[in-house]
Amino acid sequence: MTVIKEETLLAEIDYLDDKGNGQAVIWRESDKGSNPRKLKLTIPQTLIGESVQVVVDHPDKKRRKAMPIEIVAASPERTDAPCPHFELCGGCVWQHWTYEGQLKHKTNHVKNALEREGLDSELVLDTIGMDDPWHYRNKMEFTFSPEGDIGMHEQGNFRKIIPLETCLIAGRNMVDGMLEVGEWVKEFELKGYDKDTHEGLLRHLMVRESFATGEMMLALFATQTPDGELASAVDNLIERITKKLPNVKSLLWLVNTDWADRTQSEDTHLLAGRDFIYDEMANYRYRLWFDTFFQTNPLQAQKLVDLALKMGKPREDEKMIDLFCGVGTFSLPFAARVKELAGIEIVETSIESAKRNAIDNDLHNTTFLARDARRGLDEMHDHFGFADILLIDPPRSGAGGKVMRRIGRSKPKRIVYVSCNPDTFATDVAELLPFGYTLQTVQPVDLFPHTVHVECVAWLELTI
């Protein structure tokens, strides 16, 4: 029999890692009387400066994860987490931290990222937070356990699902939709998908809601088509959703038999309504399908758009390029203010949506191209010309040095950089400085309260 060594230790939290977990270092005497050994601990749900008591298994190893069993000396910024699922659910990491404390930490994160690249951290303004940092998400993906419970993955464990009775970051109507589907699953004794045996029916429930139009989408991902032995249960689902949740304008059943744990569709079945919902942002209307990327916090995303317009200062005699344009979240507001706009995005379905969204909003001065960023910039320069303004909104991995140097060589007068990762943002911006650009302002915006993520909008001016 293997005996698991355990030890109770007192740890002081030195800093938080990139997942929001507390980090502590303890020096321990060696059993053999040699030099002290360093034990690195990852301790979730703790804050910088706190002293916590933890139980560590295998303390002879160099790095371990441990849960706090007692907060010996609490941070003054610690607060009670209001969600009953917080200790286990992986949806949030910082409900135990005052919102003011979270915002200060996010501002410092951005400043530190700039300093590491030799940039001026004094250009970073205080993070813009939310008046009410709850129920802000307009899209959620819930997962079914093999037993048919609906919920979220446990923190750090994608094999275990925590059944939910509520969710304090999802829109309230979305929670109603999730609970209604959960009741239907239990009533018909349906099983969820088992990631180990690759058996079971239901995999995910995606819920989208437009806070502007009130329309909702419920999209069930399953391993079988919704007919045959499932026909009666599916008919009941359609009836109960259309009666109890009339704001659901899109009810979908999507077949996914792939082993990969993603919300993808091999065969889409429209159960009720349309296969998309309408949403609005900055007074422009967008069509959202189940796989459309759209900002998940519409209230704060509106602030991103407003800041980008303020920093970009578009004029009606100027040309503009929107790089990584998606479905046109920034393209449409800018297109209404410039002579011509060209959008570049590698995802073809997003480009098709951007074209349709421009037409729906009576904008006819746009060109959208489905290309990767580097090739897209080259083609646009050949056929569209060089831009006066360039807006870039890359993924978390950033644009990369080659793309940024291409931008620098094309010499747009003003560059607006919208970032979802301060670290790659700072690396990308540093690439522009040799081309004569000066960073003017960096404005962090909190789109994801109670998580580690922070967005930024920045403005660079060509000064040489």
FIKENU-677012 format. One record per residue (C-alpha): residue in three letters; y, x, z. Coordinates in steps of 0.05 Angstrom, whole numbers, padded with zeros to 5 digits, always signed. Layout:
<rs>
alaYXZ
...
</rs>
This chain:
<rs>
met+00000+00000+00000
thr+00069+00026-00019
val+00117+00027+00039
ile+00189+00012+00018
lys+00238+00054+00057
glu+00300+00016+00081
glu+00360+00040+00118
thr+00422+00004+00145
leu+00485+00043+00128
leu+00560+00036+00138
ala+00599+00046+00073
glu+00672+00048+00055
ile+00692+00023-00014
asp+00730+00076-00053
tyr+00742+00041-00119
leu+00716-00014-00165
asp+00674+00001-00227
asp+00685-00030-00296
lys+00643-00090-00276
gly+00685-00104-00214
asn+00634-00079-00163
gly+00653-00036-00103
gln+00634+00037-00105
ala+00620+00079-00043
val+00594+00150-00030
ile+00554+00168+00033
trp+00534+00238+00052
arg+00467+00239+00087
glu+00430+00293+00124
ser+00368+00316+00088
asp+00301+00305+00121
lys+00284+00377+00108
gly+00347+00403+00141
ser+00379+00429+00076
asn+00449+00413+00051
pro+00473+00340+00058
arg+00454+00295+00000
lys+00503+00248-00035
leu+00483+00175-00041
lys+00524+00133-00090
leu+00524+00058-00075
thr+00544+00000-00119
ile+00563-00058-00074
pro+00582-00125-00106
gln+00633-00173-00076
thr+00672-00120-00039
leu+00743-00094-00045
ile+00776-00026-00043
gly+00785+00000+00028
glu+00734-00046+00061
ser+00681-00021+00108
val+00615-00057+00098
gln+00546-00054+00126
val+00490-00053+00075
val+00415-00047+00074
val+00391+00004+00023
asp+00320+00009-00002
his+00297+00078-00024
pro+00358+00113+00007
asp+00330+00180-00015
lys+00350+00165-00087
lys+00419+00187-00112
arg+00445+00119-00135
arg+00428+00050-00109
lys+00455-00021-00112
ala+00462-00058-00046
met+00489-00125-00023
pro+00535-00126+00037
ile+00505-00158+00099
glu+00569-00154+00140
ile+00642-00140+00124
val+00660-00095+00183
ala+00733-00084+00163
ala+00759-00133+00111
ser+00815-00122+00061
pro+00877-00164+00074
glu+00868-00189+00002
arg+00799-00218+00017
thr+00794-00294+00013
asp+00739-00347+00016
ala+00706-00360-00051
pro+00711-00435-00065
cys+00651-00440-00111
pro+00584-00456-00077
his+00548-00413-00130
phe+00592-00351-00126
glu+00545-00305-00087
leu+00490-00311-00139
cys+00521-00335-00204
gly+00542-00282-00255
gly+00599-00323-00284
cys+00653-00294-00237
val+00658-00230-00197
trp+00724-00236-00159
gln+00729-00304-00127
his+00730-00267-00060
trp+00796-00233-00080
thr+00865-00266-00075
tyr+00893-00280-00144
glu+00954-00237-00130
gly+00908-00179-00113
gln+00870-00188-00178
leu+00934-00187-00219
lys+00959-00123-00186
his+00892-00089-00199
lys+00894-00110-00272
thr+00965-00082-00280
asn+00942-00016-00250
his+00882-00015-00296
val+00927-00018-00356
lys+00974+00035-00328
asn+00916+00082-00313
ala+00889+00074-00383
leu+00956+00094-00413
glu+00963+00154-00366
arg+00895+00181-00387
glu+00920+00184-00459
gly+00986+00216-00440
leu+01026+00152-00451
asp+01083+00126-00408
ser+01055+00078-00356
glu+01126+00055-00339
leu+01124+00014-00403
val+01072-00032-00372
leu+01100-00097-00343
asp+01068-00138-00288
thr+01008-00179-00311
ile+01025-00251-00329
gly+00978-00295-00289
met+00963-00369-00288
asp+00996-00421-00243
asp+00927-00451-00232
pro+00872-00400-00245
trp+00815-00451-00245
his+00780-00494-00299
tyr+00813-00452-00353
arg+00756-00440-00401
asn+00749-00483-00464
lys+00680-00456-00481
met+00618-00443-00439
glu+00546-00424-00455
phe+00497-00449-00403
thr+00424-00428-00402
phe+00360-00467-00385
ser+00308-00439-00337
pro+00234-00447-00356
glu+00232-00505-00306
gly+00287-00541-00344
asp+00345-00527-00295
ile+00412-00514-00329
gly+00458-00460-00303
met+00482-00388-00309
his+00447-00321-00305
glu+00442-00289-00237
gln+00488-00230-00226
gly+00455-00170-00259
asn+00391-00208-00275
phe+00383-00241-00343
arg+00313-00264-00326
lys+00335-00312-00271
ile+00378-00375-00279
ile+00420-00402-00222
pro+00421-00479-00227
leu+00493-00505-00225
glu+00522-00566-00192
thr+00593-00547-00214
cys+00632-00492-00248
leu+00703-00476-00227
ile+00723-00437-00288
ala+00699-00487-00340
gly+00742-00547-00360
arg+00726-00607-00317
asn+00702-00650-00375
met+00657-00593-00397
val+00624-00594-00329
asp+00612-00669-00337
gly+00578-00655-00403
met+00534-00600-00374
leu+00512-00644-00316
glu+00497-00703-00362
val+00453-00661-00406
gly+00419-00632-00344
glu+00402-00702-00320
trp+00374-00720-00388
val+00329-00658-00387
lys+00301-00676-00319
glu+00291-00749-00337
phe+00247-00731-00397
glu+00215-00671-00361
leu+00233-00623-00416
lys+00220-00548-00406
gly+00266-00490-00417
tyr+00252-00428-00456
asp+00214-00372-00420
lys+00240-00304-00443
asp+00175-00270-00422
thr+00123-00316-00454
his+00169-00340-00510
glu+00148-00412-00496
gly+00188-00473-00479
leu+00238-00519-00515
leu+00309-00513-00491
arg+00348-00447-00492
his+00423-00458-00485
leu+00476-00511-00481
met+00543-00492-00512
val+00602-00535-00491
arg+00669-00531-00526
glu+00731-00572-00508
ser+00800-00575-00537
phe+00851-00582-00481
ala+00902-00603-00534
thr+00863-00658-00571
gly+00812-00675-00517
glu+00754-00668-00566
met+00688-00639-00541
met+00627-00608-00573
leu+00557-00606-00542
ala+00509-00560-00578
leu+00437-00554-00555
phe+00397-00494-00577
ala+00322-00507-00579
thr+00258-00479-00609
gln+00237-00543-00644
thr+00270-00594-00689
pro+00294-00659-00656
asp+00242-00704-00687
gly+00168-00720-00680
glu+00149-00721-00606
leu+00221-00709-00587
ala+00251-00767-00627
ser+00252-00816-00568
ala+00284-00767-00520
val+00336-00746-00571
asp+00354-00819-00587
asn+00365-00829-00512
leu+00410-00767-00510
ile+00452-00793-00567
glu+00460-00861-00534
arg+00479-00835-00465
ile+00528-00783-00492
thr+00564-00831-00538
lys+00569-00883-00483
lys+00586-00839-00423
leu+00625-00784-00458
pro+00664-00815-00515
asn+00708-00753-00523
val+00646-00715-00549
lys+00662-00714-00624
ser+00607-00665-00642
leu+00535-00669-00616
leu+00491-00616-00647
trp+00418-00594-00643
leu+00408-00522-00666
val+00340-00492-00677
asn+00332-00419-00656
thr+00262-00389-00654
asp+00285-00316-00653
trp+00266-00275-00592
ala+00337-00250-00585
asp+00374-00286-00530
arg+00434-00308-00572
thr+00466-00375-00590
gln+00449-00373-00663
ser+00422-00426-00710
glu+00367-00425-00762
asp+00371-00499-00775
thr+00429-00544-00753
his+00420-00619-00740
leu+00481-00663-00731
leu+00462-00716-00680
ala+00529-00751-00674
gly+00601-00743-00698
arg+00623-00682-00740
asp+00597-00611-00740
phe+00664-00586-00715
ile+00720-00606-00668
tyr+00795-00602-00676
asp+00837-00557-00631
glu+00910-00539-00631
met+00950-00478-00611
ala+01024-00462-00622
asn+01030-00529-00657
tyr+00978-00511-00709
arg+00912-00547-00718
tyr+00845-00510-00723
arg+00774-00532-00738
leu+00723-00502-00691
trp+00649-00498-00708
phe+00597-00477-00657
asp+00601-00404-00679
thr+00677-00400-00688
phe+00711-00347-00647
phe+00772-00377-00613
gln+00810-00356-00551
thr+00774-00386-00491
asn+00835-00395-00447
pro+00884-00436-00489
leu+00941-00437-00438
gln+00943-00361-00434
ala+00927-00352-00508
gln+00991-00391-00524
lys+01028-00337-00484
leu+00995-00283-00526
val+01021-00317-00589
asp+01091-00326-00561
leu+01093-00252-00540
ala+01068-00229-00607
leu+01122-00268-00643
lys+01175-00242-00596
met+01153-00170-00605
gly+01139-00174-00679
lys+01206-00206-00696
pro+01182-00234-00763
arg+01234-00248-00818
glu+01227-00292-00879
asp+01238-00233-00927
glu+01181-00191-00897
lys+01107-00181-00913
met+01055-00178-00858
ile+00982-00159-00849
asp+00939-00189-00794
leu+00881-00142-00782
phe+00819-00172-00748
cys+00851-00240-00762
gly+00792-00284-00743
val+00805-00357-00760
gly+00881-00346-00761
thr+00902-00354-00689
phe+00961-00306-00700
ser+00963-00312-00776
leu+00988-00383-00780
pro+01047-00377-00732
phe+01069-00313-00767
ala+01058-00341-00837
ala+01108-00395-00823
arg+01160-00341-00809
val+01148-00288-00862
lys+01149-00285-00938
glu+01075-00268-00946
leu+01017-00256-00899
ala+00950-00224-00912
gly+00892-00230-00863
ile+00832-00184-00859
glu+00768-00200-00821
ile+00695-00176-00831
val+00663-00243-00812
glu+00661-00285-00875
thr+00655-00352-00839
ser+00718-00336-00801
ile+00755-00320-00865
glu+00733-00386-00896
ser+00758-00421-00833
ala+00824-00384-00837
lys+00834-00406-00909
arg+00818-00478-00890
asn+00863-00476-00829
ala+00922-00450-00871
ile+00913-00507-00920
asp+00906-00558-00864
asn+00973-00534-00837
asp+01008-00534-00905
leu+01016-00458-00907
his+01010-00431-00978
asn+01036-00359-00970
thr+00971-00331-00942
thr+00916-00287-00970
phe+00851-00276-00930
leu+00800-00223-00946
ala+00730-00215-00917
arg+00724-00139-00909
asp+00716-00087-00855
ala+00782-00061-00830
arg+00784+00005-00868
arg+00765-00022-00936
gly+00806-00084-00925
leu+00869-00044-00912
asp+00858-00003-00975
glu+00848-00064-01018
met+00907-00101-00989
his+00952-00041-01001
asp+00930-00040-01074
his+00939-00115-01088
phe+00985-00141-01033
gly+01029-00081-01022
phe+01050-00047-00957
ala+01069-00090-00898
asp+01133-00091-00858
ile+01095-00118-00798
leu+01023-00105-00779
leu+00987-00143-00724
ile+00921-00117-00699
asp+00873-00154-00653
pro+00808-00114-00652
pro+00744-00126-00612
arg+00733-00092-00544
ser+00709-00029-00579
gly+00778-00020-00608
ala+00798-00005-00680
gly+00779+00069-00679
gly+00815+00131-00701
lys+00802+00124-00776
val+00832+00054-00778
met+00891+00073-00735
arg+00907+00133-00778
arg+00904+00090-00840
ile+00954+00043-00807
gly+00998+00102-00789
arg+00998+00129-00860
ser+01018+00060-00887
lys+01082+00061-00845
pro+01094-00012-00825
lys+01161-00018-00790
arg+01132-00054-00730
ile+01062-00058-00702
val+01039-00112-00653
tyr+00974-00094-00618
val+00936-00149-00582
ser+00881-00119-00539
cys+00823-00144-00497
asn+00806-00074-00472
pro+00861-00029-00441
asp+00819+00034-00449
thr+00807+00029-00524
phe+00878+00003-00533
ala+00907+00066-00503
thr+00862+00110-00545
asp+00882+00073-00609
val+00956+00075-00593
ala+00954+00150-00582
glu+00930+00158-00654
leu+00996+00128-00679
leu+01044+00175-00644
pro+01038+00233-00694
phe+01060+00184-00749
gly+01127+00171-00717
tyr+01112+00110-00676
thr+01140+00098-00606
leu+01107+00050-00557
gln+01161+00002-00533
thr+01129-00048-00486
val+01060-00066-00459
gln+01052-00136-00429
pro+00985-00150-00395
val+00963-00223-00394
asp+00906-00251-00351
leu+00862-00295-00394
phe+00801-00290-00349
pro+00818-00300-00275
his+00764-00278-00226
thr+00735-00229-00276
val+00750-00156-00293
his+00780-00171-00361
val+00853-00166-00379
glu+00889-00174-00446
cys+00951-00137-00469
val+01004-00148-00522
ala+01043-00086-00542
trp+01096-00068-00592
leu+01106-00002-00629
glu+01166+00015-00672
leu+01169+00066-00728
thr+01225+00112-00704
ile+01219+00171-00752
</rs>
